[in-house]
């Protein structure tokens, strides 16, 4: 082992306890510039943090997103963004609805996809006049879609869903 002497230095007002003597410790601005990072320039010159295009939507509550979703036409970019945000927020609910079916022979990806289809149906069919909680409305929709998936796939004879369901 080589005999390395350590010395104390101050970087940005904080002491660096041990630094090898042969390593030249410079100021923080000089080391950032050497690494290709920006130095501490005036705030107006710094590159501002760019937010995702839908950052304002992500800050909204679920009820505000659902109220904004209702009048939008299907296929619009804003509607798709709102649906993506709600899908990501309620992914845990879909997984919790899948727990009773973990040991089934059906592939987990298929069940997860059926759960997300149920969540999308719940998002599109939710009406605040009947309650404020999307989770309370979505849970039966998700589990119902998973049960329909089992009903459609388990039969030896393939019967269309329209023929399986009774007309109301």
N, C-alpha and C positions, 0 to 999 in steps of 0.2 A: 504494500500500500504506500502510496506517496504521502508525503507530509504536506497537507493542504492547510493553510492558515485561513481562518475565517475572520471576517470583519463586519462591523455594524454599519449599515447605511440607512438612509431615510428615503423612501420612495413615496411620493404624494403625501408626505406628512406622517406615514406609518413606518415604524422601524422594521427593517428586515433583520431578523435575529442572526441568522447564519448565512453567509454567502462566501463562497471560495474567493480567495484573494486574487487568483489569476483570471477570474471572470469579471469583466468590466461591467459594473452595474451603472446604468445610465438612468436618466429620468424616465418616467412612464411615457411621456410624449415621444421621446426618442426611440424607446423600445417598440412602441406601437407603430411608429413610422417605419422602423426597420422590418417589422412583420407585414407591412402593407396595410395596416389598419389606419383609420383616420385618427388624427391627433386632436387635441382639444382646441378646436377652432371656435369662434363665436357661434352661438346656437343658430343664427340665421344661415350660416354656411353648412351646417351639418345636414347630412341626408336624413330627412324625416322618415319615421317608421311608417311603412306602407301597410295599411290594414287590408284584410281580404275584402273583395268587392261586396260581400254580404255581412260585413261586421255590424252594420247598424241593425240588420235583421236579427243577428245572434244576440244582441243586447235586449231584444224585446221579450216579454213574457209569452207563455204559451197561448194565453187567451188573446193577447194582442196579435200574435201571429195567425191564430185561427180566424180572428175578425178580419184581418187583412187578406187572408186566403180566400174567403168566401166569394167576393165579387170578381176575382181574377179568372180569366178564361183558361180552360185546360190547355196545356202545352206552352204557356207563357214562361219566360225565364224566371220571373219573380216567384211564380207559383212553384216551380221546380225547386228553387232555392229554399223556399219556406218548407216544402215537404222534406227536403234533405235535412234541414235543421231539426225538424220535429222527429224524423226517423232516428237521427243520431241521439237526440235527447231521450227517446223511449226505447232504445236498443236493449237496455237492461230489463224492461218490462217484457219484451219479446222473449228474452232468454229465460226469465222466470216462468213464463207460461209454458216453456218447452221442458222444464224440469221433470214433470210427471212422465214424459215420454222418452227420457234418456236411454232407457234399456230396451226400447223397441227396435225391431230389426230394420226399420226405415232409416236411411242415411240422415245424419244430423243436418247436413246442408239443405236437404229437401224440406225438412221440418222448419228450419230457420227461414227459408224462403217463403213457405206457407204462412209463417208467423208475420213476416214483413208485409205480405199481401193483406193479411187481416188488419195490420196497423194502418196501412194506406187506406183501406176501406173505412176504418174508423175515423181517420183524419178527414176524409172526404164527406163522411156522413154525420159528423159531429154537429150537434145543434145546441147552442148555449141556453136555449129556452128550457131545456130539460135537465140541465145540470152544468156545473162549472168545471168539473174534473174530466179532462180527456183520458186520464189513466183509468178511471172508473168505467168509462164507456169503452175504452179500447181493450181492456183485459178480456171480456167475454167475446169481443169480435175476433181477437187473436186466437183464443183457444177454440172458438167455433170454426175458424178457418183451418186450424190444425186437425180438428176432428173430421171436417169435410175432406181434407187431404187423405186421412186414413180410410174414410168410407169410399172414396173414389179409387184408391190404389189397392185395397185389400181384396176386393171381389175377384173371383176367378173369371167371371164373365164381365166384360167391360160394358157398362151401361152409362150413357151420357148423363151428366148431372141434371139436365133439364127433365129427363125421364125419371130420375130418382126422386126428385123433389115434388111434393104435391102442390098443385096450384092453390092459391089462397082465395 
